[in-house]
Amino acid sequence: MISITSTGSFKNTEAFLRKMSTGDIYSTIVSGAEAGVRALAEATPLESGLASDSWDYEIERSGKAVTIKWTNSDVENGFPVAIMLQLGYGTGTGGYVQGRDYINPAMKPIFDKIAADVWKVVTSA
């Protein structure tokens, strides 16, 4: 037989759980997602035209996980322009246009800020 005895108050634990259940953490996620859209739009090479204005985001909640997906709706000939700019692409005449890593440098500070903001919400509950 296992027996557990507790004395004292669970006030702090209950307050923490109440705060986490209100979804305060999700407002941090939304602001981070919006900041990501701005960072991606600013970092997208200007000569791409529509690609910089085509960034958006989706937030999916599934069980204990929250996922931010940044999307770009600019597609040419069935291929996403943002990916072509990032990774490079072949031309119709047999040439190749070198990609430019603009997404990762733009998003690193956003990822760091989202992590810091979420941690602040969790530790201040």
N, C-alpha and C positions, 0 to 999 in steps of 0.2 A: 504494500500500500504506500502511496506517495501522498504526503500532506504538505500543503503550503500555507504559511501563516503570514499575514501582512499587517503592519501597523502604520499609522501615519495617514497621509493624504495622497491621493492621486490627482490633486488639483492641477499641477503643472502638466502632467501627462494628458489629462483631459483637455486642458486649454490648447495644448499643442495639436492634438487630434482634431479638435473643433476648427482650429485655424486652417489646418491642412484640408479639411473637408469642405471649406468654403470656396476653394478654388482660387485663392489669392495667387498661387503659384502660376496659374494659367495666364493671368494678366501680364506677368513677366515674359511669358512665352510669346504672347501676341506682340508686345512691343519689340522683342528681339526679332521676330519674323519680319515686322515692318522695317526695322533697321537694316535687315539683310537685303530686302528689296531695294532700299535706297543705295546701299553700298554696291550692290551688283549693277544697278543702273548707272551709277557714277563711274564704275570701273570698266564697263563694257566699252570697247573701242568705238569712238564716235563715227568712224566711217561705216559702221555696220547699220546705221540708220535706225530702223524699226526695232532691232534687237534690244537696245538699251531701254526702250519704252515698254517692252513686252514682259518684264519681270513681274511675278506675283508669288503668292505663297498659299499653301494649304496646311492646316493643322489637323492631324488625326489623333484621336484618343482611342486607345485600345487597351482595355484592362489597366495595368499599371503604367503603361508606356504612353508617351506623347511624342509625336513625330512632326517635325516641320519639314515640309517639302517646298523648295523654291522652284518655281516653274518659269519657263519662258515660252511664249506662244508664237514666236517668230520662226516659221518653218519655210524652207525653200526646197522644192523638189523632194518633199518628204523627209528632209533632214533638218534637225534643229540648228539654227544659225549660231546660237550661243555655244553649242558643242563644236561646231566647225571652227569658230574663232578660238576656242580653248585648245582643241587638239590638232587643228590643221585639216586640210582637205586637198584632194586632187582636183585639178582643173580639167575642163573639157578638152584641152589641147595636150594633155599628157604631163603637164607641170604639177607642181605641188606648192601649196601655200602653207608655210610653217605656222603652227598654232602659237598662241601667246597665253601663258598662264596668268589670267586676270582674275579668275574666280577664287582660287585659294588665297591669294594675298588679301583680297577684299573681304573674304569671309572669316579669316582667322580672328581679327578683333571682335567680330560679331559673336562668334562661338565663345570666345573668352568672356565677353560681357554677359551673354546668356547664362553661362555656367556660374559666374560670380553672382548675378542677380538671383538665380534660383537658390544658390547656396545661402544667400542673405535671407531670403524668405523662410527657408527651412530652419536656419539657426536662430532666427528672431521670433519664431512662433511661440 
